[in-house]
Structure formats: C-alpha cells, structure tokens
Amino acid sequence: MTPLASYTADYPRLVEAAAAAAGLTDPVAFTAGTYAYFLLKSATRGPLVPLQGVLLRDWLTGGRHFYPGTKFGLRLYTAEGVRFARVVAHLDTDYADDAYDFYVVARADYVRLFRLAVRASRERGPGEVPPVMPAGQLEVLRQNTVGYLDRQNLRRIKELGGRAKRGLLLTGPPGNGKTSACRWLKNECLRAGYEHKEVSPDAYQAARRACNPAAEVKDLFAVHRRGVIFFDDMDVALRDRNTVKETDDQAVFLSALDGIEVNEGVVYVFTTNCPLSLIDPAFKRPGRLDLVMHFDPPDAALRRELVGRWHPEVRAGIDAEAAVGETAGFSFAEVEEVKNLLILRHLEAGAWDWAWAMNQFRENRAELAVRDRNVGFAAPSANGHR
C-alpha cells in the first residue's frame, strides 16, 4: 500500500482502540499543538494500556508528567472529570510525529477539554514568575518580545511599513539573569501559543558542517508561525571580524539573519558574555540588532528581592538583611550558590549557618581560581597541587 493508504487503514483502528481503553463514545481525534504541555500539566496521568496487545515502555525519567512513558501503546488521562487517551504508535517515518502520536476524547467533551487546556495555558505556575530584574527592564523585555508578536501589533506594524521582526542582544557578565530571562520568555511563548526555538553554538556548528550548510543555517532562523528564537552564547558568530578569524561563519550567520529573504513575525534573542565593543559592527546595524539589554550584577534592592523569594524556612533561619549586605558585588548565580551551600549545611548539621556558607563559598571560588590545578589524576605540581 502507499503510505497514505496505510495510514488511513491504521488510523480508524488506533482511534477505536483508544476509545475502547478509555471508555469513550463517539471519539474525536486531535493534536494539542502548543496546548499539549498545559493540557497534560492540568491532567491526572492514568495507566498505560497495550495497543492491540502491544505495549513498549519507555524508561525516560525526565519530564515524566509530559512524556507518555511508551513508544508504542496508550496512556490514559483525566482532567476535571474528562477522560481522554494519548495514542503513541510511531509506525512510519514518512509521516510527521503527530500522525501516530495524537489524543482521543469523546465528542461530547471535546470543546470542554479544549477550553480547559486554554485556561491552563493562562495560569502561572510557581516556576513561571518573572525573573528578578529591574521593573523597567522587565517591561522593556516583555514589550520587545511577546508583546511585539501580538497579532494586532504585527498587523499595524506591517500596515505602516515597519519591520515585522526584531533582534535583541542580552549581554553582561555570566550569572546575572540572561538565562533566567530567556527561560521566562520561553514560558510566555508557551502561554501565548507562540513558537519558540533554542539554538546553541553546537547546533549552529552542526548546521555549518551539514551537506547543505546555507540551507541548514537558514532553517535555524525560521519559524512556522509567530515566535521567538533564542541564540545562546553565539560569540563565534558575533565577534568583530577584525579580531577573530571566523569570517565565513559570520558571513553565513548574518546572511541567514537578514538576507534577501525577509523573515517576519519573529523575534531573535541573542545572549553573549562578550563585551559589546567586541561585537561585529555588521551585526549591530539596525535591522539585525534593534535593542541591547545589559544584565549587570544586582544591586542591594535586587538581591533583597531575590532573598525574599527564598523558602520561608531558609529566610527564617538567617538575617536576611545581613545576607543582602554581605553579598555586595555577587552575581545572582553566586548568591544562589551561597543559598545552596546554606541548605546543604543545614541538612548535614541541622543548623542555618550563614557564616559557614559564605566561608565555604569563598574557599570554593579560591580553589577554582587556581589556574595550574590539574583535573583528574596527575603528578603533583611544584606547589603540591594535584
């Protein structure tokens, strides 16, 4: 049979099996798209059920609530009394994953389940609050990303002859909130139904080594619908060509970013620890990069806000204001590391010992600062280090 004939033969059997396992009448099949995460997050996960006598379990432990735990079989769910099933039966690589990975619900509950998923997508969970950053900076970040992609906003921009794409560069020393800002933006994209994509330096280099590198790199910059593309630590492609030798990488990168073909409905978010003075001027020109946001070490007010978000038991065990004062000059990541050491000490000794945590932090950083220290098995050096 042709792939299409094969699929049309398989599909009714899969839907029928799912309906029988979940006890559904008049079943409707659907793919949840960007609402899948929120639908499953709000549902209670039920048992795995064999599909036509076959069940292939998957020992994937990460993201346990979202992933079905099977490569071939059915997973049952319940959300606010609505029963539905997920069919996982990857049979033919000629089809997109959704062809053999979809959901089934009773027709009478179809609209209700959709509304439940939409409502869940608008609710904020504990890990989805905005990162600690200056209020004005947070609003600028919001307006230039998820706010910029608002459908009415984009339509008006195009009507007035503006560019329907945006480029942001998040820069600053490591540990001061760039990654946290991107993680929050990703959650906002999920909530708004926008596409999001993450491009690492490894992914970029893999595209450059592909059989058709121009096409592969171009695909890294493309979205199928409105969305945000995150480029993390893209120093190789962004550094000034007068100071580095990666001219070919940069030419391909800049062409994909702003070549002859116009990308619309997309926001590019680049992060780098590289000083702005070392960024290639060709990248910084308007139309490629529209806004630079600096993420500096937090002042006392921001450190106070960060400490204020710690678990109540941790805050009750220390002098919070003293903690804010003693971490002057620390990055967000460094303050969080002191907290982590504080918790580990509490688990070991049963006491909240802030002084010990600070001393241990300084000792650890001093150890890491020893440049001639070998990692692993090695002969002792002249200063006695291994």
C-alpha positions as CSV (number, residue, x, y, z in Angstrom):
1,M,0.0,0.0,0.0
2,T,1.0,3.6,-0.4
3,P,1.9,5.5,2.8
4,L,-1.4,7.3,2.6
5,A,-3.4,4.1,2.2
6,S,-1.5,2.6,5.0
7,Y,-2.2,5.5,7.3
8,T,-5.9,5.6,6.5
9,A,-6.1,1.9,7.3
10,D,-4.2,2.3,10.6
11,Y,-6.0,5.5,11.8
12,P,-9.5,4.1,12.5
13,R,-8.1,1.1,14.3
14,L,-5.9,3.3,16.6
15,V,-8.9,5.6,17.4
16,E,-11.1,2.7,18.1
17,A,-8.5,1.1,20.4
18,A,-8.1,4.3,22.3
19,A,-11.8,4.8,22.7
20,A,-12.3,1.3,24.0
21,A,-9.5,1.6,26.5
22,A,-10.8,5.0,27.9
23,G,-14.4,4.2,27.6
24,L,-15.2,6.9,25.1
25,T,-18.3,7.1,22.9
26,D,-18.2,8.9,19.5
27,P,-14.5,9.5,19.7
28,V,-12.7,12.6,18.2
29,A,-9.0,12.6,17.5
30,F,-6.9,15.7,17.8
31,T,-3.4,17.0,18.2
32,A,-2.9,19.5,21.0
33,G,-0.1,21.6,19.5
34,T,1.2,24.3,21.8
35,Y,-1.5,23.4,24.3
36,A,-0.2,19.9,24.9
37,Y,2.1,20.9,27.7
38,F,-0.7,22.7,29.6
39,L,-3.3,20.0,28.9
40,L,-1.1,17.3,30.4
41,K,0.1,19.6,33.2
42,S,-3.5,20.0,34.3
43,A,-4.4,16.3,33.9
44,T,-4.0,13.3,36.1
45,R,-2.0,10.7,34.4
46,G,-3.6,7.2,34.3
47,P,-2.3,3.8,33.4
48,L,-0.5,2.6,30.3
49,V,-2.6,0.3,28.1
50,P,-1.4,-2.1,25.4
51,L,-2.3,-1.1,21.8
52,Q,-3.7,-4.1,20.0
53,G,-1.9,-6.3,22.5
54,V,1.5,-4.5,22.3
55,L,3.0,-2.2,24.9
56,L,6.6,-0.9,24.5
57,R,7.6,1.0,27.7
58,D,10.0,3.9,27.6
59,W,12.3,4.4,30.6
60,L,12.6,8.2,30.1
61,T,12.7,9.7,33.5
62,G,13.0,13.4,32.6
63,G,9.7,15.3,32.1
64,R,7.8,12.3,33.4
65,H,4.4,14.1,33.6
66,F,4.6,15.3,30.0
67,Y,6.1,12.2,28.2
68,P,3.7,9.2,27.9
69,G,6.2,6.6,29.0
70,T,5.7,4.5,26.0
71,K,7.0,4.2,22.4
72,F,4.0,2.1,21.4
73,G,0.8,2.0,23.4
74,L,-1.9,4.1,25.0
75,R,-1.7,6.4,28.0
76,L,-5.0,7.3,29.8
77,Y,-5.6,10.7,31.4
78,T,-8.4,12.5,33.3
79,A,-8.7,16.3,33.5
80,E,-11.6,17.8,35.6
81,G,-13.6,14.6,35.0
82,V,-12.9,14.5,31.3
83,R,-11.3,11.2,30.2
84,F,-9.0,11.2,27.2
85,A,-6.2,9.0,25.8
86,R,-2.9,9.5,24.1
87,V,-2.1,7.2,21.2
88,V,1.6,6.6,20.6
89,A,2.3,4.3,17.6
90,H,5.2,5.5,15.5
91,L,4.9,3.2,12.6
92,D,6.1,5.1,9.5
93,T,8.9,7.7,9.3
94,D,7.3,9.1,6.2
95,Y,4.8,10.9,8.4
96,A,5.2,13.7,10.9
97,D,5.3,12.6,14.5
98,D,1.7,13.8,15.1
99,A,0.4,11.4,12.6
100,Y,1.0,8.5,15.0
101,D,1.0,10.5,18.2
102,F,-2.4,12.1,19.0
103,Y,-5.2,12.4,21.5
104,V,-8.7,10.9,21.6
105,V,-11.7,12.3,23.6
106,A,-15.4,11.8,23.5
107,R,-17.1,14.2,21.1
108,A,-19.3,15.5,23.9
109,D,-16.2,16.5,25.9
110,Y,-14.1,17.9,23.0
111,V,-14.9,21.6,23.4
112,R,-14.7,21.4,27.2
113,L,-11.3,19.8,27.1
114,F,-10.1,22.5,24.6
115,R,-11.3,25.3,26.9
116,L,-9.6,23.5,29.9
117,A,-6.3,23.5,28.0
118,V,-6.6,27.2,27.1
119,R,-7.4,28.1,30.7
120,A,-4.4,26.1,31.9
121,S,-2.1,27.9,29.5
122,R,-3.0,31.2,31.1
123,E,-2.3,30.2,34.6
124,R,1.1,30.8,36.1
125,G,2.8,28.1,38.0
126,P,5.4,28.6,40.8
127,G,8.3,28.4,38.4
128,E,6.9,30.8,35.8
129,V,7.1,34.1,37.7
130,P,9.3,36.8,36.0
131,P,12.9,36.7,36.9
132,V,14.4,39.2,39.4
133,M,15.4,42.2,37.3
134,P,14.7,45.9,37.3
135,A,11.0,46.6,36.8
136,G,11.7,48.9,33.8
137,Q,14.0,46.3,32.2
138,L,11.4,43.5,32.6
139,E,8.8,45.6,30.8
140,V,11.1,46.5,28.0
141,L,11.9,42.8,27.6
142,R,8.2,41.9,27.5
143,Q,7.3,44.7,25.1
144,N,10.1,43.8,22.6
145,T,9.3,40.0,22.6
146,V,5.9,38.5,23.4
147,G,4.3,42.0,23.3
148,Y,5.9,42.7,19.9
149,L,4.5,39.5,18.5
150,D,0.9,40.3,19.4
151,R,-1.2,39.8,16.2
152,Q,-2.7,43.2,16.1
153,N,0.6,44.8,16.8
154,L,2.3,43.0,14.0
155,R,-0.6,43.8,11.6
156,R,-0.3,47.5,12.4
157,I,3.5,47.5,12.0
158,K,3.2,46.0,8.5
159,E,0.4,48.4,7.5
160,L,2.7,51.3,8.4
161,G,5.7,49.9,6.6
162,G,7.7,48.8,9.6
163,R,9.8,45.6,10.0
164,A,7.8,42.7,11.4
165,K,10.8,41.2,13.1
166,R,13.0,42.2,16.0
167,G,16.5,41.5,17.2
168,L,17.6,41.7,20.9
169,L,21.0,41.2,22.4
170,L,21.3,40.3,26.1
171,T,24.8,40.9,27.3
172,G,26.6,41.1,30.6
173,P,28.9,39.0,32.9
174,P,27.8,35.4,33.5
175,G,25.3,34.6,36.2
176,N,23.3,37.9,36.1
177,G,20.0,36.7,34.7
178,K,20.3,36.3,30.9
179,T,19.4,32.6,31.0
180,S,16.6,33.2,33.6
181,A,15.1,35.9,31.3
182,C,15.2,33.5,28.4
183,R,13.6,30.7,30.4
184,W,10.8,33.1,31.4
185,L,10.3,34.2,27.8
186,K,10.0,30.6,26.8
187,N,7.2,30.1,29.3
188,E,5.5,33.2,28.0
189,C,5.7,31.9,24.4
190,L,4.1,28.6,25.6
191,R,1.3,30.6,27.3
192,A,0.6,32.8,24.3
193,G,0.8,29.9,21.8
194,Y,3.9,31.3,20.1
195,E,6.6,29.1,18.6
196,H,9.9,29.0,20.3
197,K,13.3,27.6,19.3
198,E,16.6,27.3,21.0
199,V,19.8,27.4,19.0
200,S,23.1,26.5,20.8
201,P,26.6,27.0,19.5
202,D,26.8,23.2,18.9
203,A,23.6,23.3,16.8
204,Y,24.9,26.2,14.8
205,Q,28.3,24.4,14.2
206,A,26.4,21.2,13.2
207,A,24.4,23.1,10.7
208,R,27.6,24.6,9.3
209,R,29.0,21.1,8.8
210,A,25.9,19.8,7.1
211,C,25.8,18.8,3.4
212,N,23.9,22.0,2.6
213,P,25.1,24.4,5.3
214,A,23.4,27.5,3.9
215,A,20.0,25.8,4.0
216,E,20.6,24.3,7.4
217,V,21.7,27.6,9.0
218,K,18.8,29.4,7.3
219,D,16.4,26.9,8.9
220,L,17.8,27.8,12.4
221,F,16.4,31.4,11.8
222,A,13.0,30.3,10.6
223,V,9.7,29.9,12.4
224,H,6.5,28.4,11.1
225,R,4.3,30.8,12.9
226,R,4.9,33.8,15.2
227,G,7.7,33.1,17.6
228,V,11.0,33.7,19.4
229,I,14.3,32.1,18.5
230,F,16.9,32.0,21.3
231,F,20.6,32.0,20.3
232,D,22.7,31.2,23.4
233,D,26.3,32.3,23.7
234,M,26.8,32.9,20.0
235,D,30.2,34.5,20.5
236,V,31.8,32.8,17.5
237,A,29.3,34.3,15.1
238,L,29.0,37.7,16.7
239,R,32.6,38.7,17.4
240,D,34.3,41.5,15.4
241,R,35.8,40.1,12.2
242,N,38.8,42.4,12.8
243,T,39.8,40.4,15.9
244,V,38.8,36.8,15.1
245,K,39.3,34.6,12.0
246,E,35.7,33.2,11.8
247,T,34.7,35.3,8.8
248,D,33.0,32.5,6.9
249,D,30.9,31.6,10.0
250,Q,29.9,35.3,10.4
251,A,29.0,35.8,6.8
252,V,26.7,32.8,6.8
253,F,25.2,33.8,10.1
254,L,24.5,37.4,9.0
255,S,23.0,36.3,5.7
256,A,20.6,34.0,7.4
257,L,19.7,36.7,9.9
258,D,19.0,39.4,7.4
259,G,19.5,38.1,3.8
260,I,17.5,38.7,0.7
261,E,14.5,36.7,2.0
262,V,12.7,38.6,4.7
263,N,11.7,36.8,8.0
264,E,8.6,38.1,9.5
265,G,6.7,37.5,12.8
266,V,9.9,36.5,14.6
267,V,12.0,37.9,17.5
268,Y,15.6,36.9,17.7
269,V,17.1,36.9,21.2
270,F,20.9,36.6,21.3
271,T,22.9,36.1,24.6
272,T,26.6,36.6,25.0
273,N,29.2,37.2,27.7
274,C,31.3,39.0,25.1
275,P,31.8,42.8,25.7
276,L,29.7,44.9,23.3
277,S,32.9,46.5,22.0
278,L,33.9,43.2,20.5
279,I,30.7,42.5,18.7
280,D,30.9,42.8,14.9
281,P,29.6,46.2,13.7
282,A,27.8,44.4,10.8
283,F,25.7,42.5,13.4
284,K,24.9,45.6,15.4
285,R,23.4,47.6,12.5
286,P,19.7,48.4,12.6
287,G,17.5,45.7,11.1
288,R,19.7,43.0,12.5
289,L,20.0,44.1,16.1
290,D,17.4,46.6,17.4
291,L,18.0,46.6,21.1
292,V,20.8,45.8,23.6
293,M,19.9,44.9,27.2
294,H,22.7,44.8,29.8
295,F,22.5,42.4,32.6
296,D,24.7,43.7,35.4
297,P,25.4,42.3,38.9
298,P,22.4,43.0,41.1
299,D,22.3,46.0,43.4
300,A,21.1,45.7,47.0
301,A,17.4,46.1,46.1
302,L,17.5,43.2,43.6
303,R,19.5,41.0,45.9
304,R,16.9,41.8,48.6
305,E,14.1,40.7,46.2
306,L,16.0,37.5,45.3
307,V,16.4,36.6,49.0
308,G,12.8,37.4,49.6
309,R,11.9,34.7,47.1
310,W,13.7,32.0,49.1
311,H,11.8,29.4,51.0
312,P,10.3,30.8,54.3
313,E,12.2,28.3,56.4
314,V,15.5,29.5,54.9
315,R,14.7,33.1,55.4
316,A,13.6,32.5,59.0
317,G,17.0,30.8,59.8
318,I,19.2,33.8,58.7
319,D,19.5,37.5,59.0
320,A,18.1,38.3,55.5
321,E,19.3,41.9,55.5
322,A,22.8,40.9,56.6
323,A,22.8,38.4,53.7
324,V,21.9,41.2,51.3
325,G,24.8,43.3,52.6
326,E,27.4,40.6,52.6
327,T,26.7,39.6,49.0
328,A,27.5,43.0,47.6
329,G,29.1,42.6,44.2
330,F,27.9,39.0,43.8
331,S,26.0,37.8,40.7
332,F,22.6,36.3,41.0
333,A,24.2,32.9,40.4
334,E,26.7,33.4,43.2
335,V,24.0,34.5,45.7
336,E,22.0,31.4,44.8
337,E,25.1,29.2,45.3
338,V,25.6,30.6,48.8
339,K,21.9,29.6,49.5
340,N,22.6,26.2,48.1
341,L,25.6,25.7,50.4
342,L,23.5,27.0,53.3
343,I,20.8,24.4,52.7
344,L,23.4,21.6,52.3
345,R,24.9,22.6,55.7
346,H,21.5,22.6,57.3
347,L,20.9,19.1,56.0
348,E,24.2,18.0,57.4
349,A,24.4,19.9,60.7
350,G,20.8,20.8,61.4
351,A,21.5,24.5,61.7
352,W,21.3,27.5,59.4
353,D,24.9,28.6,59.4
354,W,25.2,31.6,57.1
355,A,28.8,32.3,58.1
356,W,29.9,28.8,57.2
357,A,28.1,29.0,53.8
358,M,29.9,32.3,53.0
359,N,33.3,30.9,54.1
360,Q,32.7,27.7,52.1
361,F,31.7,29.8,49.0
362,R,34.9,31.8,49.2
363,E,37.0,28.7,49.6
364,N,35.4,27.0,46.7
365,R,35.9,30.1,44.4
366,A,39.5,30.3,45.5
367,E,40.0,26.7,44.6
368,L,38.5,27.2,41.2
369,A,40.7,30.3,40.6
370,V,43.9,28.2,40.9
371,R,45.0,28.2,37.2
372,D,47.6,25.5,37.4
373,R,45.4,22.9,39.1
374,N,45.1,19.7,37.1
375,V,41.7,18.0,36.9
376,G,41.8,14.2,37.3
377,F,44.8,12.0,38.0
378,A,48.2,13.8,37.6
379,A,51.6,14.0,39.2
380,P,51.9,16.7,41.9
381,S,52.9,20.1,40.7
382,A,55.6,22.2,42.3
383,N,53.1,23.8,44.7
384,G,51.9,20.4,45.8
385,H,48.5,20.5,43.9
386,R,47.3,17.5,42.0
